[in-house]
Amino acid sequence: MKLNLGCGYDLKKGWTNLDSSKIQGVDVVWNIENLPLPFDDETCTDILCQDVLEHTEYIPILKDINRILKKEGEVKIRVPHFTSKNNFVDPTHKKMFSIETFDFFTHSSIHGRNYYFDFSFSSISQRTITFQKGFHIHNYVMEWVINLNTRIMNIYENTFLSRIFPALNIEVTLVK
């Protein structure tokens, strides 16, 4: 099963679309903070979680996503970067994220704090910092340069660059 968690109006054909709102086309109406999620252990091959976790206390949700995800399954996550103005525009946002936030949830956490949680994903297969485009022409180049490697992403976040050129989102793929 492929699960589109917190889908809103972004309904995916061939996926189980879950949202807390009774929107036409939503397959499962469920508040994702009401755990456990209504799925058996290891039933999902892919989970999409876009623009959802920032509205929640996300650690218990990640634990339950780990529970329902099959071995070698992937969860694709999109959340606002900590420099994104969207963190402050939307009054329902509770959390902000760095490119390293999700490393805490992997077996070999670069932070050496695997003991924080009683669950983990095997790896992060993809990570990207995105920037608002359109009128902001310079962001096309910024996004390309920043995403060349993790070291450059860290330099970006730890210097004045992230304040001068604020990002939009972080996209990561966690593998179980």
C-alpha positions in Angstrom: 0.0 0.0 0.0 1.1 3.6 -0.7 -0.1 6.1 1.8 -0.5 9.9 1.2 -0.5 11.1 4.8 -2.2 14.5 5.4 -3.1 14.8 1.8 -5.5 17.7 1.9 -6.5 18.5 -1.7 -3.3 16.8 -3.1 -5.1 13.4 -3.8 -2.9 10.8 -5.4 -4.4 8.1 -7.7 -3.4 4.6 -6.7 -2.6 5.8 -3.1 -4.6 5.6 0.1 -5.2 9.3 0.8 -5.6 10.2 4.5 -6.5 13.5 6.0 -8.3 14.9 9.0 -10.8 16.8 6.8 -13.7 15.1 5.0 -12.6 16.3 1.6 -14.1 14.5 -1.4 -11.7 11.8 -2.5 -10.1 11.3 0.9 -10.1 7.5 1.6 -9.4 7.7 5.3 -10.5 10.5 7.5 -8.2 10.5 10.5 -6.3 12.9 12.7 -2.6 11.8 12.4 -2.0 12.8 16.0 -4.5 10.2 17.1 -2.1 7.3 17.3 -1.8 4.6 16.4 -2.6 5.2 12.7 -5.4 2.9 11.5 -3.0 0.5 9.6 -1.4 -2.8 10.5 2.4 -3.1 11.1 4.5 -3.1 7.9 1.7 -2.6 5.4 3.1 0.5 3.5 5.8 0.4 0.9 5.7 4.2 0.4 4.5 7.0 2.5 4.2 10.6 1.4 4.1 13.2 4.1 4.1 16.7 2.6 3.5 19.9 4.6 2.2 18.0 7.6 4.8 17.4 10.3 5.3 21.1 11.1 1.7 21.2 12.3 2.2 18.4 14.9 4.3 17.0 17.7 6.0 14.9 15.0 8.2 12.4 16.9 5.4 10.0 17.9 4.1 10.2 14.4 7.5 9.3 12.9 7.6 6.3 15.3 4.2 5.2 14.0 5.2 5.7 10.4 8.2 3.5 11.1 5.8 0.9 12.5 3.5 0.8 9.4 6.3 1.0 6.9 7.7 -2.2 5.4 11.3 -3.0 5.6 13.2 -1.0 2.9 10.0 1.1 2.5 10.4 4.9 2.1 8.8 7.9 3.6 9.1 11.1 1.6 8.8 14.2 3.8 8.5 17.9 3.0 8.6 20.5 5.8 9.5 24.2 5.9 13.2 25.0 6.4 13.8 27.0 9.6 14.5 30.2 7.5 11.2 29.9 5.6 8.8 32.8 6.1 6.0 30.2 6.0 7.0 29.2 9.5 5.7 32.5 10.7 2.9 33.1 8.2 0.9 30.0 9.1 -0.3 30.2 12.8 -0.8 26.4 12.9 3.0 25.7 12.5 4.5 24.3 15.7 7.9 23.1 14.5 10.8 24.2 12.4 13.4 22.0 10.7 17.1 21.9 9.7 18.7 19.7 7.1 20.0 17.6 9.9 16.8 17.2 11.9 15.9 13.8 10.4 19.4 12.4 11.0 18.4 12.0 14.6 16.0 9.2 13.5 18.5 7.0 11.6 20.6 4.0 12.9 23.9 5.8 12.6 22.9 9.3 13.6 25.6 11.8 12.9 24.8 13.4 16.2 25.6 10.2 18.1 22.3 10.3 19.9 20.6 7.1 18.8 19.5 6.6 22.4 16.9 9.4 22.2 14.3 7.2 20.5 13.2 3.6 20.6 12.9 3.4 16.8 15.0 4.3 13.8 15.1 4.3 10.1 18.1 2.7 8.3 19.1 5.8 6.3 18.3 9.0 4.5 18.4 8.3 0.8 17.7 11.8 -0.4 17.8 15.3 1.1 17.3 18.7 -0.5 16.8 22.3 0.5 14.4 24.1 -1.8 14.0 27.8 -2.5 11.1 30.0 -3.7 11.5 30.5 -7.4 9.7 32.7 -9.9 10.5 36.4 -9.2 13.5 35.3 -7.1 15.7 34.4 -10.1 18.9 34.1 -7.9 17.3 31.2 -6.1 17.6 28.9 -9.1 21.4 29.1 -8.7 21.3 29.1 -4.9 19.3 25.8 -4.9 21.6 24.1 -7.3 24.8 25.2 -5.4 23.4 24.5 -1.9 22.3 21.0 -2.9 25.7 19.9 -4.4 26.4 18.0 -1.1 25.7 17.9 2.6 28.8 19.8 3.5 27.6 22.8 1.5 24.1 22.5 3.0 25.7 22.7 6.5 27.8 25.7 5.5 24.6 27.4 4.2 22.7 26.8 7.4 25.5 27.8 9.7 26.5 31.1 8.1 24.9 34.4 7.1 24.0 32.9 3.7 20.8 31.3 5.1 19.7 34.7 6.5 20.4 36.6 3.3 18.9 33.8 1.1 16.2 32.1 3.1 15.1 28.7 2.0 11.6 27.4 1.4 11.5 23.7 2.3 13.4 20.6 3.3 12.7 17.4 1.4 14.0 14.1 2.8 13.5 10.5 2.1 13.8 8.1 5.1 14.3 4.4 4.4 13.3 1.8 6.9 
